[in-house]
Amino acid sequence: MEQSFLRLDRCRMRRLYQGFSIPFLALFLFATYTTCATAAEPSDKVDIQALVRHVDNLWRGTTSHADMTMTVKTRHYQRKLTLEAWSRGMENSLVVIQAPIKDRGIATLKVGENIWNYLPKINRVTKIPPSMMSGSWMGSHFTNDDLVKENTFEADYNVSLTFSGMRDGQKIYEITALPKENAAVVWGKVVMDVIQSSLTPTRADYYDEDGKLIRRMTFSDFKKVDGKIVPMIMKLQPEDKPTESTVLEYNKIEFNVSVPQSFFSLQSLKRRH
């Protein structure tokens, strides 16, 4: 009976993590807040590094707690997950499925560049090996590698301001990121549009090494949270599968909450369920 149950949950985990090797700037993006250049400054005075850090920090504070809905649409199925997530700085993240019931309690813990999955029904923790880093995260178009690379983006890429002006009826900054020499990264180029007035992203395009557009992330439903204008909806669209998408919607997000370092541990992960 126990072996049969174990096989069942292994099959469920394969369904959660199989599929679409279409690596994103990341579910949690990056961390430490740095005051950004204001939109009133001329484009040649924009501190591009500060601008990137500001955008990266929109979904994070020193700590954060969020309730989210993730809707995944593929050619084969459509599924909706209710997620609860915590973060602490750039290194620590925990995401737990709250619904549907059959997947409730399945969790992903990230500490540094290490990721573990947890199956509460069999009280089993599995570390994600390097061979599975390009695999789908929770059945979505995000990958395990997306979660890990979130805290190395600035270290792995050179960023520059490649456009400042009107686009689609609003003033934007266009940021282009190119990988540094010998950086172990997936993308050949990442291009992001940021609204000048609110310093919020509207679009991020991801290209391969040959300059081919692979996927696009769009941001919408902007709301003010803790003094920051935050996009509450993010949509990831693979370029070669126009009918597929993953939409992540923040139902609630709060920053600088009480989340101790010990919260992000394997022992804590097991105790929580």
Secondary structure, DSSP 8 states (H G I E B T S, - for coil): -HHHHHHHHHHHHHHHH-S-------SS----------TTS-GGG--HHHHHHHHHGGG-SSEEEEEEEEEEE-SS-EEEEEEEEEEETTTEEEEEEEESGGGTT-EEEEETTEEEEEETTTTEEEE--GGGTTSBSTTSS-BHHHHHHTTTHHHHEEEEEEEEEEETTEEEEEEEEEE-TT---S-SEEEEEEETTTTEEEEEEEE-TTS-EEEEEEEEEEEEETTEEEEEEEEEEETT-TT-EEEEEEEEEEES----GGGSSHHHHHHT-
